[in-house]
Amino acid sequence: MPWSNQPGGPWGSGSKGPWGSGPQSPGGGSRPPDLEEFLRRSQDKLRSMLPGNIGGRSIALLALAALVLWGFSGFFRVEPEELGVVLRFGQFVREVQPGLNYHLPYPIETALTPRALFVNKLDIGMRVVGDDAQRGTNVRDVPEESLMLTGDENIVDVDFSVFWKVKPDQVGNYLFNIQTPEGTVKAVAESAMREVIGRSNIQPVLTGLRENIETAVQDLMQKTLDDYGAGIQVQKVQLQKVDPPTQVIDSFRDVQAARSDLERLANEAQTYANRVVPEARGRAAKVTQDAEAYREQTVADATGQASRFVQIYDQYKKAPDITRQRMYLETMERVLGGTDKTIIDTGPQGGPGVVPYLPLNSLTEMPAAPAGGKP
């Protein structure tokens, strides 16, 4: 080769290898580099780089300043919405509150500051696309998350939001027990909502069970997250929309309108019944009371007449002729007392035959003669 005859090999004179590793042995092999020589050369280069060729005292001062700066690097600040977590060689040691705090400098201790006091909002079944002040917020449905099966085998479209935060006393669990907190909360929320909806019928879900569903989902989510040791507190579950699927919502609204009409007519009929039935019951009570009164009166009259007959019969047994005569006279008085009477005299001496009878009370009822007239 062209460089084989050059002294020192292909890298020229000086008998050094390609990296300046020292002289080469005659047989082509290399010996290990001298460590002391390497350190001496490094110190010489460092002194040449320092201004004024400062001595060992200055180096000590620089080292001390570097040590102080290294110590001050342990100060860190925790914002109001955050909580600090101190790790020592990667292991959880303690939690610190918002404000200025200190930990041993890196790499001994490090600090993490998650937003543990911030309330996060997670939307399930929908996505907020934009927030334009002029056009408003655009919401996109996510059917694979919102369509759920009810207990009576109907499909319902449920959109809801979950508000959650980190438990202040379990920040370490939040950081180290779960890998993706938001994904975990989303999976637990969707699973809990499907379980609660699966135990309910569609009609109560669409009408009056919103608060019950929200409470049940929140309790189930909290229990599941506590079992995971996630260190997450579920603040609130809020239903945004509970509707039938889009394909059948028009027909469902027609059914709802018919059901509303049925309830309205039933209420009107009940109102009419509430007005008519009491009136009928009042009239029936009046008829019953009148019948009771008539019965009491009839029984009393019959009892009185029977008592009178018994008394007359007792007198009749004592004096039959007198009692018979009295009964005859009283009967004639009762029969003839209210009629105009004419007496026909058919005695043996003769006479006019007909004698007009004018009762005295009729004379008192005759009108007076007009003034100035003849009597």
Contacts in CASP RR format, 6 or more apart in sequence:
PFRMAT RR
TARGET T0000
AUTHOR 0000-0000-0000
METHOD contacts of the structure
MODEL  1
MPWSNQPGGPWGSGSKGPWGSGPQSPGGGSRPPDLEEFLRRSQDKLRSML
PGNIGGRSIALLALAALVLWGFSGFFRVEPEELGVVLRFGQFVREVQPGL
NYHLPYPIETALTPRALFVNKLDIGMRVVGDDAQRGTNVRDVPEESLMLT
GDENIVDVDFSVFWKVKPDQVGNYLFNIQTPEGTVKAVAESAMREVIGRS
NIQPVLTGLRENIETAVQDLMQKTLDDYGAGIQVQKVQLQKVDPPTQVID
SFRDVQAARSDLERLANEAQTYANRVVPEARGRAAKVTQDAEAYREQTVA
DATGQASRFVQIYDQYKKAPDITRQRMYLETMERVLGGTDKTIIDTGPQG
GPGVVPYLPLNSLTEMPAAPAGGKP
1 10 0 8 1.000
3 9 0 8 1.000
3 10 0 8 1.000
3 12 0 8 1.000
4 10 0 8 1.000
6 12 0 8 1.000
6 13 0 8 1.000
7 13 0 8 1.000
7 14 0 8 1.000
7 15 0 8 1.000
8 14 0 8 1.000
8 15 0 8 1.000
8 16 0 8 1.000
8 24 0 8 1.000
9 24 0 8 1.000
11 17 0 8 1.000
11 18 0 8 1.000
14 23 0 8 1.000
15 22 0 8 1.000
15 23 0 8 1.000
15 24 0 8 1.000
16 22 0 8 1.000
16 23 0 8 1.000
16 24 0 8 1.000
17 24 0 8 1.000
17 30 0 8 1.000
21 30 0 8 1.000
21 33 0 8 1.000
22 30 0 8 1.000
22 31 0 8 1.000
22 33 0 8 1.000
24 30 0 8 1.000
25 31 0 8 1.000
47 53 0 8 1.000
47 55 0 8 1.000
50 58 0 8 1.000
70 105 0 8 1.000
71 105 0 8 1.000
73 105 0 8 1.000
73 106 0 8 1.000
74 102 0 8 1.000
74 103 0 8 1.000
74 104 0 8 1.000
74 105 0 8 1.000
74 106 0 8 1.000
74 109 0 8 1.000
75 100 0 8 1.000
75 101 0 8 1.000
75 102 0 8 1.000
76 100 0 8 1.000
76 101 0 8 1.000
76 102 0 8 1.000
76 103 0 8 1.000
76 111 0 8 1.000
76 113 0 8 1.000
77 99 0 8 1.000
77 100 0 8 1.000
77 101 0 8 1.000
78 84 0 8 1.000
78 96 0 8 1.000
78 97 0 8 1.000
78 98 0 8 1.000
78 99 0 8 1.000
78 100 0 8 1.000
78 101 0 8 1.000
78 113 0 8 1.000
79 98 0 8 1.000
79 99 0 8 1.000
79 113 0 8 1.000
80 98 0 8 1.000
80 117 0 8 1.000
81 98 0 8 1.000
81 115 0 8 1.000
81 116 0 8 1.000
81 117 0 8 1.000
81 118 0 8 1.000
82 98 0 8 1.000
82 113 0 8 1.000
82 114 0 8 1.000
82 115 0 8 1.000
82 116 0 8 1.000
82 117 0 8 1.000
83 95 0 8 1.000
83 96 0 8 1.000
83 97 0 8 1.000
83 98 0 8 1.000
83 113 0 8 1.000
83 114 0 8 1.000
83 116 0 8 1.000
83 117 0 8 1.000
83 166 0 8 1.000
83 168 0 8 1.000
83 171 0 8 1.000
84 95 0 8 1.000
84 96 0 8 1.000
84 97 0 8 1.000
84 101 0 8 1.000
84 111 0 8 1.000
84 112 0 8 1.000
84 113 0 8 1.000
84 114 0 8 1.000
84 116 0 8 1.000
84 171 0 8 1.000
85 92 0 8 1.000
85 94 0 8 1.000
85 95 0 8 1.000
85 96 0 8 1.000
85 111 0 8 1.000
85 112 0 8 1.000
85 113 0 8 1.000
85 114 0 8 1.000
85 171 0 8 1.000
85 172 0 8 1.000
85 175 0 8 1.000
86 92 0 8 1.000
86 93 0 8 1.000
86 94 0 8 1.000
86 95 0 8 1.000
86 96 0 8 1.000
86 103 0 8 1.000
86 109 0 8 1.000
86 110 0 8 1.000
86 111 0 8 1.000
87 93 0 8 1.000
87 109 0 8 1.000
87 110 0 8 1.000
87 111 0 8 1.000
87 112 0 8 1.000
88 104 0 8 1.000
88 108 0 8 1.000
88 109 0 8 1.000
89 107 0 8 1.000
89 108 0 8 1.000
89 109 0 8 1.000
90 110 0 8 1.000
92 172 0 8 1.000
92 175 0 8 1.000
92 176 0 8 1.000
93 109 0 8 1.000
95 169 0 8 1.000
95 171 0 8 1.000
95 172 0 8 1.000
96 111 0 8 1.000
98 117 0 8 1.000
101 111 0 8 1.000
103 109 0 8 1.000
103 110 0 8 1.000
103 111 0 8 1.000
112 175 0 8 1.000
114 166 0 8 1.000
114 171 0 8 1.000
114 174 0 8 1.000
114 175 0 8 1.000
115 166 0 8 1.000
116 165 0 8 1.000
116 166 0 8 1.000
116 167 0 8 1.000
116 168 0 8 1.000
116 171 0 8 1.000
116 174 0 8 1.000
117 165 0 8 1.000
117 166 0 8 1.000
117 168 0 8 1.000
118 165 0 8 1.000
119 163 0 8 1.000
119 164 0 8 1.000
119 165 0 8 1.000
119 235 0 8 1.000
120 163 0 8 1.000
120 164 0 8 1.000
120 165 0 8 1.000
120 182 0 8 1.000
120 185 0 8 1.000
121 161 0 8 1.000
121 162 0 8 1.000
121 163 0 8 1.000
122 161 0 8 1.000
122 162 0 8 1.000
122 163 0 8 1.000
122 164 0 8 1.000
122 182 0 8 1.000
122 185 0 8 1.000
122 186 0 8 1.000
122 189 0 8 1.000
123 159 0 8 1.000
123 160 0 8 1.000
123 161 0 8 1.000
123 240 0 8 1.000
124 142 0 8 1.000
124 145 0 8 1.000
124 146 0 8 1.000
124 159 0 8 1.000
124 160 0 8 1.000
124 161 0 8 1.000
124 162 0 8 1.000
124 186 0 8 1.000
124 189 0 8 1.000
124 190 0 8 1.000
124 193 0 8 1.000
125 141 0 8 1.000
125 142 0 8 1.000
125 143 0 8 1.000
125 145 0 8 1.000
125 146 0 8 1.000
125 158 0 8 1.000
125 159 0 8 1.000
125 160 0 8 1.000
126 139 0 8 1.000
126 140 0 8 1.000
126 141 0 8 1.000
126 142 0 8 1.000
126 146 0 8 1.000
126 159 0 8 1.000
126 240 0 8 1.000
126 241 0 8 1.000
127 139 0 8 1.000
127 140 0 8 1.000
127 142 0 8 1.000
128 137 0 8 1.000
128 138 0 8 1.000
128 139 0 8 1.000
128 140 0 8 1.000
129 137 0 8 1.000
129 138 0 8 1.000
129 139 0 8 1.000
129 140 0 8 1.000
130 136 0 8 1.000
130 137 0 8 1.000
130 138 0 8 1.000
131 137 0 8 1.000
132 138 0 8 1.000
141 157 0 8 1.000
141 159 0 8 1.000
143 157 0 8 1.000
145 190 0 8 1.000
146 157 0 8 1.000
146 158 0 8 1.000
146 159 0 8 1.000
147 155 0 8 1.000
147 156 0 8 1.000
147 157 0 8 1.000
147 245 0 8 1.000
148 155 0 8 1.000
148 156 0 8 1.000
148 157 0 8 1.000
148 158 0 8 1.000
148 193 0 8 1.000
148 194 0 8 1.000
148 197 0 8 1.000
148 198 0 8 1.000
149 155 0 8 1.000
149 194 0 8 1.000
149 197 0 8 1.000
149 198 0 8 1.000
150 156 0 8 1.000
150 197 0 8 1.000
150 198 0 8 1.000
150 200 0 8 1.000
150 201 0 8 1.000
150 202 0 8 1.000
150 205 0 8 1.000
151 197 0 8 1.000
151 198 0 8 1.000
151 199 0 8 1.000
151 200 0 8 1.000
151 201 0 8 1.000
151 202 0 8 1.000
152 201 0 8 1.000
152 202 0 8 1.000
154 201 0 8 1.000
154 202 0 8 1.000
154 244 0 8 1.000
155 244 0 8 1.000
155 245 0 8 1.000
156 197 0 8 1.000
156 202 0 8 1.000
156 205 0 8 1.000
156 206 0 8 1.000
156 242 0 8 1.000
156 243 0 8 1.000
156 244 0 8 1.000
156 245 0 8 1.000
157 241 0 8 1.000
157 242 0 8 1.000
157 243 0 8 1.000
157 244 0 8 1.000
157 245 0 8 1.000
157 246 0 8 1.000
158 193 0 8 1.000
158 197 0 8 1.000
158 239 0 8 1.000
158 241 0 8 1.000
158 242 0 8 1.000
159 239 0 8 1.000
159 240 0 8 1.000
159 241 0 8 1.000
159 242 0 8 1.000
160 189 0 8 1.000
160 193 0 8 1.000
160 214 0 8 1.000
160 217 0 8 1.000
160 237 0 8 1.000
160 238 0 8 1.000
160 239 0 8 1.000
160 240 0 8 1.000
161 237 0 8 1.000
161 238 0 8 1.000
161 240 0 8 1.000
162 185 0 8 1.000
162 186 0 8 1.000
162 189 0 8 1.000
162 221 0 8 1.000
162 234 0 8 1.000
162 236 0 8 1.000
162 237 0 8 1.000
162 238 0 8 1.000
163 234 0 8 1.000
163 235 0 8 1.000
163 236 0 8 1.000
163 237 0 8 1.000
163 238 0 8 1.000
164 185 0 8 1.000
164 232 0 8 1.000
164 233 0 8 1.000
164 234 0 8 1.000
164 235 0 8 1.000
165 232 0 8 1.000
165 233 0 8 1.000
165 235 0 8 1.000
166 174 0 8 1.000
166 231 0 8 1.000
166 232 0 8 1.000
166 233 0 8 1.000
167 173 0 8 1.000
167 174 0 8 1.000
167 231 0 8 1.000
167 232 0 8 1.000
167 233 0 8 1.000
170 229 0 8 1.000
170 231 0 8 1.000
171 231 0 8 1.000
172 231 0 8 1.000
173 229 0 8 1.000
173 230 0 8 1.000
173 231 0 8 1.000
174 181 0 8 1.000
174 230 0 8 1.000
174 231 0 8 1.000
174 232 0 8 1.000
177 228 0 8 1.000
177 229 0 8 1.000
177 230 0 8 1.000
177 231 0 8 1.000
178 184 0 8 1.000
178 228 0 8 1.000
178 229 0 8 1.000
178 230 0 8 1.000
181 230 0 8 1.000
181 232 0 8 1.000
184 225 0 8 1.000
184 228 0 8 1.000
184 230 0 8 1.000
184 232 0 8 1.000
185 221 0 8 1.000
185 225 0 8 1.000
185 232 0 8 1.000
185 234 0 8 1.000
188 221 0 8 1.000
188 224 0 8 1.000
188 225 0 8 1.000
188 228 0 8 1.000
189 217 0 8 1.000
189 221 0 8 1.000
189 237 0 8 1.000
191 224 0 8 1.000
192 217 0 8 1.000
192 220 0 8 1.000
192 221 0 8 1.000
192 224 0 8 1.000
193 213 0 8 1.000
193 217 0 8 1.000
195 220 0 8 1.000
196 213 0 8 1.000
196 216 0 8 1.000
196 217 0 8 1.000
196 220 0 8 1.000
197 205 0 8 1.000
197 213 0 8 1.000
200 209 0 8 1.000
200 213 0 8 1.000
202 244 0 8 1.000
205 213 0 8 1.000
205 242 0 8 1.000
206 242 0 8 1.000
206 243 0 8 1.000
206 244 0 8 1.000
210 239 0 8 1.000
210 242 0 8 1.000
213 239 0 8 1.000
214 236 0 8 1.000
214 237 0 8 1.000
214 238 0 8 1.000
214 239 0 8 1.000
215 237 0 8 1.000
217 237 0 8 1.000
218 234 0 8 1.000
218 236 0 8 1.000
218 237 0 8 1.000
221 234 0 8 1.000
221 237 0 8 1.000
222 233 0 8 1.000
222 234 0 8 1.000
225 231 0 8 1.000
225 232 0 8 1.000
225 234 0 8 1.000
243 249 0 8 1.000
244 252 0 8 1.000
312 323 0 8 1.000
312 327 0 8 1.000
315 323 0 8 1.000
316 323 0 8 1.000
316 324 0 8 1.000
341 357 0 8 1.000
341 359 0 8 1.000
342 354 0 8 1.000
342 355 0 8 1.000
342 356 0 8 1.000
342 357 0 8 1.000
343 354 0 8 1.000
343 355 0 8 1.000
343 356 0 8 1.000
343 357 0 8 1.000
344 353 0 8 1.000
344 354 0 8 1.000
344 355 0 8 1.000
345 351 0 8 1.000
345 352 0 8 1.000
345 353 0 8 1.000
345 354 0 8 1.000
345 355 0 8 1.000
346 353 0 8 1.000
369 375 0 8 1.000
END
